[in-house]
Amino acid sequence: MSNVKTKTALAKMDIYRPDTSGAISADPIRLSVNEGALGPSPKAVAALRQMGDRLHRYPEQIDRNLVDAIAAYSGLDAARILPANGSDELIALLATAYCNDGDEAIITQYGFLVFRQSVTVAGGVPVIAPDTDLTVSVDAILDCLSPRTKLIFLANPNNPTATMIPRSDIEKLIAHVPDHVVIVLDSAYAEYLDGADGDFTDGAEYVDQYDNVVMLRTFSKIFGLGSLRLGWGYFPPDIYATLATIRGAFSVNAAAATAGAAAILDKEFYQKSIAHNNKWMPLIQDSIRQAGFDALPSQANFFLIRFAHAEAASRAHEYLASCNILLRKMRPYGLPDCLRMSIGTDAEMELVAAAFKDMAGIKDINP
């Protein structure tokens, strides 16, 4: 037996493992990881094809073309935009930078599991603030504050619940949190609220106003670049400087930077993706409800389906996998009676609708 010992805190840590197995073929209808329904931007694919003879070159430490493209897309200050190897890397860097051993980070009850994992790896203590009706409760977060609190992680819209934190709650939180506590607003799904009323904010405006608020974004969702691992954050100057210092020198590979710069400026593909999601979200939810299942409201490109009990959800997952359709089990999030489903292509949504119609008559699934 090895005498090599890991950190004590890691021994009981929950590991984040996206569920992509269980289907009957190697090429399933994968609606389990909230990927963009339409794949990557054609302009991103074209840009990648043009860089083949440069693969021997190390990437820039910070790719200015990518940063300028993000700034043009977002209207934000390029000097405060930091790309990374997925927003996961930025979450881990924030935990590393601001959690000493024993420091606390507040995470919401149904928050993204990577928040908890990153805090634990950094030596911090995750403190769980209970949600109300699957929605973040700012009052519960404030009740969790202690002298040891250093970070607060929020996803908005939240994954996996697909619920939104309104602007008024974000402002209440900022107003009542001490200014030495870093508030992390993970806005990975913000694009799906494009055109929503003024009750939603991605948080960038507060980064401009406060020294302890940061915003994270990703290229893995609406921009369809999940395999390239590319994210970015918008930071106050001091936090930017800290993260830029501890981030890996070649964190963002050249292929990701090239594709990302092309994808984020492809307005036609962006609008097509928004329209596709807006079309199919009500259609597939109505179809699932008509089959007798509870499709919960969504503010993103995915939603929860609640079953009568955990066993029914498990059997539904098995049945759908036998149809080559993969949904995400929610037991790791403490929601064993739910499955999570993201929007897919037109053809995929038609197959899903048919599968739920067939499940309506199976008593073990729909008692």
C-alpha positions in Angstrom: 0.0 0.0 0.0 1.3 3.4 -0.9 2.4 5.8 1.9 1.6 8.8 -0.3 -1.2 10.8 1.3 -3.5 13.4 -0.3 -5.1 16.3 1.5 -7.5 15.1 4.2 -10.3 17.2 2.7 -10.1 15.4 -0.6 -10.8 12.0 0.7 -14.6 12.6 0.9 -14.9 15.1 -1.9 -17.7 14.7 -4.4 -16.2 14.3 -7.9 -17.8 16.2 -10.8 -18.4 13.6 -13.6 -20.7 14.6 -16.4 -22.9 11.6 -17.2 -22.3 10.8 -20.9 -22.6 7.0 -20.7 -25.5 4.5 -20.8 -26.8 4.8 -24.4 -27.1 1.9 -26.8 -24.6 3.3 -29.3 -21.3 5.2 -29.4 -23.2 8.2 -31.0 -26.2 8.9 -28.8 -28.6 11.8 -28.8 -26.6 13.6 -26.0 -28.9 16.0 -24.1 -27.1 15.5 -20.8 -24.4 18.2 -20.7 -26.1 21.4 -21.9 -24.2 21.7 -25.1 -25.2 24.1 -27.9 -27.9 22.5 -30.0 -26.6 23.6 -33.4 -22.9 22.7 -32.9 -20.1 25.2 -33.5 -20.3 28.4 -35.6 -19.4 27.8 -39.2 -17.0 30.7 -39.0 -15.2 29.1 -36.1 -14.8 25.9 -38.1 -13.5 27.8 -41.0 -11.0 29.7 -38.8 -9.7 26.4 -37.4 -9.1 25.0 -40.8 -6.8 27.9 -41.7 -4.4 27.4 -38.8 -3.1 23.9 -39.5 0.4 24.9 -40.4 0.9 26.8 -37.2 0.3 24.0 -34.7 4.0 23.9 -33.7 3.8 27.4 -32.3 3.1 28.1 -28.6 0.0 30.3 -28.1 0.2 33.8 -26.9 -0.1 34.1 -23.1 -3.1 36.4 -23.6 -4.4 36.3 -27.2 -5.2 39.9 -28.0 -7.3 39.0 -31.0 -9.5 36.9 -28.8 -9.7 39.5 -26.1 -10.5 42.2 -28.6 -13.3 40.0 -30.1 -14.8 39.5 -26.6 -14.6 43.2 -25.9 -16.3 44.0 -29.3 -19.1 41.5 -28.5 -19.7 42.5 -24.9 -18.8 46.2 -24.9 -16.6 45.7 -21.9 -13.1 47.0 -21.1 -10.6 44.7 -22.9 -8.0 45.4 -20.2 -10.1 43.6 -17.6 -11.1 40.5 -19.8 -9.1 37.4 -19.0 -9.6 34.2 -21.1 -8.9 30.8 -19.6 -9.1 27.1 -20.2 -12.8 27.0 -19.7 -14.6 29.0 -17.0 -13.8 26.0 -14.7 -10.2 27.1 -14.6 -11.3 30.6 -13.5 -13.5 29.1 -10.7 -10.5 27.0 -9.5 -8.1 30.0 -9.7 -10.5 32.2 -7.6 -10.7 29.5 -5.0 -6.9 29.1 -5.0 -6.3 32.8 -4.8 -8.9 33.7 -2.0 -9.3 30.6 0.1 -6.7 29.9 2.8 -7.1 26.6 4.7 -10.3 26.7 6.7 -11.7 29.8 4.9 -15.3 29.5 3.9 -17.0 29.9 0.5 -20.8 30.1 0.3 -22.4 27.9 -2.4 -26.1 27.6 -3.1 -27.9 24.4 -2.5 -28.3 23.5 -6.1 -25.3 25.4 -7.4 -22.8 24.1 -10.0 -20.9 21.2 -8.5 -17.5 22.5 -9.7 -17.9 25.4 -7.2 -17.8 23.0 -4.3 -15.0 20.9 -5.8 -12.7 23.9 -6.4 -13.2 25.2 -2.9 -12.4 21.9 -1.4 -9.3 21.3 -3.5 -8.1 24.8 -2.5 -8.4 23.9 1.2 -11.5 26.0 1.8 -14.8 24.9 3.4 -18.0 25.0 1.3 -20.9 26.4 3.2 -24.3 25.5 1.6 -27.0 28.1 1.5 -30.5 26.5 1.1 -32.5 27.4 -2.0 -36.3 28.2 -2.0 -38.3 26.4 -4.6 -35.2 25.6 -6.6 -34.3 29.3 -6.7 -31.3 31.0 -5.0 -32.3 32.7 -1.7 -30.2 35.8 -1.1 -31.4 35.9 2.5 -30.1 32.4 3.0 -26.8 33.4 1.6 -26.6 36.4 4.0 -27.5 34.1 6.9 -24.4 32.0 6.0 -21.9 34.9 6.2 -19.3 34.5 8.9 -15.9 36.1 9.7 -14.3 33.3 7.7 -16.3 33.9 4.5 -14.1 34.8 1.6 -16.1 33.8 -1.5 -19.7 33.6 -2.7 -20.4 31.6 -5.9 -23.6 32.1 -7.8 -24.6 30.8 -11.3 -27.2 32.9 -13.1 -29.2 31.4 -14.7 -28.4 28.5 -12.3 -27.3 25.1 -13.4 -29.1 22.6 -13.0 -32.3 24.3 -11.9 -32.5 26.7 -14.9 -33.9 29.4 -12.5 -32.8 33.1 -12.6 -31.7 35.4 -9.8 -33.4 38.8 -10.4 -31.4 42.0 -10.6 -32.9 43.3 -7.3 -31.6 40.2 -5.5 -28.1 40.6 -6.9 -28.1 44.2 -5.8 -29.3 43.3 -2.3 -26.6 40.7 -2.0 -23.8 43.2 -3.1 -25.1 45.8 -0.7 -25.0 43.5 2.4 -21.8 41.5 1.8 -18.6 42.9 3.2 -16.3 44.3 0.5 -13.5 41.8 1.3 -15.7 38.9 0.2 -15.5 38.1 -3.5 -18.8 37.6 -5.2 -18.5 35.4 -8.3 -21.4 35.6 -10.8 -21.1 32.7 -13.3 -23.2 33.8 -16.2 -22.5 30.8 -18.5 -26.1 30.8 -19.8 -26.7 34.5 -20.0 -27.0 34.5 -23.8 -30.2 32.5 -23.6 -31.8 35.5 -21.8 -30.9 37.8 -24.6 -33.8 40.2 -25.1 -35.3 39.4 -21.6 -36.7 42.2 -19.6 -34.6 44.4 -17.3 -34.9 42.0 -14.4 -31.9 40.0 -15.5 -28.2 41.1 -15.4 -25.1 39.1 -16.3 -23.3 41.1 -13.6 -20.8 43.0 -15.7 -22.2 46.3 -14.6 -21.3 45.5 -11.0 -17.8 44.5 -11.9 -17.4 48.1 -13.1 -18.8 49.5 -9.8 -17.3 47.3 -7.1 -13.8 45.8 -6.4 -15.2 42.5 -5.1 -17.6 41.4 -7.9 -16.5 39.2 -10.9 -18.3 37.8 -13.8 -17.6 34.5 -15.6 -18.6 33.4 -19.1 -18.1 30.5 -21.4 -17.8 29.5 -25.1 -19.2 26.0 -24.4 -22.9 26.8 -24.6 -24.4 29.0 -27.2 -21.1 29.3 -29.1 -20.7 25.5 -29.4 -17.0 25.2 -28.5 -17.2 22.8 -25.5 -14.4 20.5 -26.8 -11.9 23.4 -27.0 -12.3 24.4 -23.4 -12.6 28.2 -23.5 -14.0 30.6 -21.0 -13.4 34.2 -19.9 -14.0 36.5 -17.0 -14.5 40.2 -16.4 -12.6 41.4 -13.3 -11.8 44.4 -11.1 -8.2 45.4 -11.8 -6.7 43.9 -8.6 -8.4 40.5 -9.0 -7.5 40.5 -12.7 -3.8 41.0 -11.8 -3.9 38.2 -9.2 -5.5 35.7 -11.6 -3.4 36.6 -14.5 -0.3 36.0 -12.3 -1.3 32.5 -11.2 -3.0 31.3 -14.4 -0.9 29.0 -16.5 1.3 30.8 -19.0 -0.3 29.0 -22.0 -3.7 28.4 -20.5 -5.7 29.0 -23.7 -4.5 27.0 -26.7 -4.2 28.6 -30.1 -7.0 26.5 -31.6 -9.5 27.6 -28.9 -8.5 31.3 -29.2 -8.8 31.2 -33.0 -12.2 29.5 -33.0 -13.5 31.7 -30.1 -12.6 34.9 -31.8 -14.5 33.9 -34.9 -17.5 32.4 -33.0 -18.2 35.3 -30.7 -18.5 37.7 -33.7 -20.7 35.4 -35.8 -24.0 37.3 -35.2 -25.9 35.3 -37.7 -25.2 32.0 -35.9 -25.8 33.6 -32.5 -29.3 34.8 -33.6 -30.1 31.4 -35.2 -29.1 29.6 -32.0 -31.3 31.9 -29.9 -34.3 31.5 -32.2 -33.8 27.7 -32.2 -33.9 27.6 -28.4 -36.8 29.9 -28.1 -38.7 27.7 -30.6 -38.1 24.4 -29.0 -38.2 25.1 -25.3 -41.9 25.7 -25.1 -42.7 23.0 -27.8 -40.8 20.2 -26.1 -41.9 21.2 -22.6 -45.5 21.2 -23.7 -45.1 17.8 -25.3 -43.6 16.3 -22.2 -46.3 17.8 -20.0 -49.0 16.4 -22.3 -47.4 13.0 -21.8 -48.0 13.4 -18.1 -44.6 14.5 -16.8 -43.6 17.7 -15.0 -41.3 19.8 -17.1 -40.1 22.7 -14.9 -39.8 26.3 -16.2 -36.5 27.3 -17.7 -34.4 30.4 -18.2 -31.7 28.6 -20.2 -31.1 26.0 -22.8 -32.0 23.1 -20.5 -34.7 22.2 -18.0 -35.5 19.8 -15.2 -38.2 17.0 -15.6 -39.6 15.9 -12.2 -41.0 12.4 -11.8 -43.2 10.9 -9.2 -40.2 9.6 -7.2 -36.5 8.7 -7.6 -37.1 5.2 -8.9 -39.4 6.5 -11.7 -36.7 9.0 -12.7 -34.1 6.2 -12.8 -36.3 4.0 -14.9 -37.1 6.9 -17.3 -33.3 7.4 -17.7 -32.9 3.7 -18.5 -35.8 3.7 -21.0 -34.5 6.8 -22.8 -31.0 5.4 -22.9 -32.5 2.3 -24.6 -33.9 4.7 -27.2 -30.3 6.1 -27.6 -31.3 9.4 -25.7 -29.1 10.5 -22.9 -30.4 12.8 -20.1 -28.6 13.8 -16.9 -29.4 12.1 -13.6 -29.7 14.7 -10.8 -29.0 12.5 -7.8 -25.5 14.2 -7.4 -27.3 17.5 -6.9 -29.7 16.1 -4.4 -32.6 15.9 -6.8 -33.0 12.2 -7.4 -36.6 12.5 -8.7 -35.4 14.7 -11.6 -33.6 14.4 -14.9 -32.1 17.3 -16.7 -32.5 17.7 -20.5 -30.9 20.3 -22.9 -32.4 21.4 -26.2 -31.1 19.5 -29.2 -31.7 19.6 -33.0 -35.1 19.5 -34.6 -34.8 15.8 -35.3 -33.6 15.1 -31.8 -36.5 16.9 -30.3 -39.0 15.0 -32.4 -37.5 11.7 -31.2 -37.6 12.9 -27.6 -41.2 13.9 -27.9 -42.0 10.4 -29.2 -40.1 8.7 -26.5 -42.0 10.6 -23.7 -45.3 9.8 -25.4 -44.3 6.1 -25.3 -43.3 6.4 -21.6 -46.7 7.8 -20.6 -48.1 4.3 -20.6 -45.3 2.6 -18.5 -46.5 2.4 -14.9 -43.0 2.1 -13.4 -42.2 5.5 -15.0 -45.6 7.2 -14.9 -47.5 5.7 -12.0 
